[in-house]
């Protein structure tokens, strides 16, 4: 998807920055070119400031998306998602961060199988889309503290990287 957006917004780095951020954050666009996080309308000036672009670039990008018959169905359907991995420790939970070849089949299954066999409850799984993130990671929030023996079993799966937070 990012490659497609790079084509669509070729030559305009600021618009590409806006549209790729919108996609990563799950920000949607309505027919009028307004930007929303869920049902909350976002101010273009504040969004522009956060992204380091002029507010007019944000407005133009959103209007371009709204007028595009291929992009509008995508951007009008996006949903923001709460990723609790950064706050998991405040809930008393651990986080497993995994890096693996994005083309590998069964990574989630292998990890979930190890956790299930060891009676570890998965609270949330968030995986970066490899088309949107150059170094995609998968974060699993697990209920409570992860036993050392389970950490060792996960490391033995042969994934590129397994770390615990």
BELHU-V650825 format. One record per pair of residues at least 6 apart in sequence whose C-alpha atoms are under 7 Angstrom apart, sorted by the first residue. I is the first residue (numbers start at 1). J is the second residue. Records with the same first field share a line. If there is no record, write none. Layout:
# BELHU-V650825
I = J + J
This chain:
# BELHU-V650825
1 = 131
2 = 131 + 132
6 = 16
9 = 15 + 16
14 = 53 + 57
15 = 57 + 61
18 = 58
19 = 61
24 = 132
25 = 80
26 = 78 + 79 + 80
27 = 35 + 36 + 37 + 78 + 79 + 80
28 = 35 + 36 + 37 + 75 + 76 + 77 + 78
29 = 35 + 36 + 62 + 66 + 75 + 76
30 = 66 + 76
31 = 66
32 = 63 + 66
33 = 62 + 63 + 66
34 = 62
35 = 41 + 42 + 62
36 = 42
37 = 80
38 = 79 + 80
44 = 55 + 58 + 59
45 = 55
48 = 54 + 55 + 58
65 = 71 + 72
66 = 72
85 = 95 + 139 + 141
88 = 94 + 95 + 141
92 = 144
93 = 141 + 142 + 143 + 144 + 145
94 = 141 + 142 + 143 + 144 + 145 + 146 + 165
95 = 139 + 140 + 141 + 142 + 164 + 165
96 = 139 + 140 + 141 + 162 + 163 + 164 + 165
97 = 137 + 138 + 139 + 140 + 162 + 163 + 164
98 = 137 + 138 + 139 + 161 + 162 + 163
99 = 136 + 137 + 138 + 159 + 160 + 161 + 162
100 = 159 + 160 + 161
102 = 130
111 = 154
114 = 154
120 = 142 + 143
121 = 142 + 143
122 = 140 + 141 + 142 + 143
123 = 141 + 142 + 143
124 = 140 + 141
125 = 139 + 140 + 141
126 = 138 + 139 + 140
127 = 137 + 138 + 139
128 = 136 + 137 + 138
129 = 136
130 = 136
155 = 162
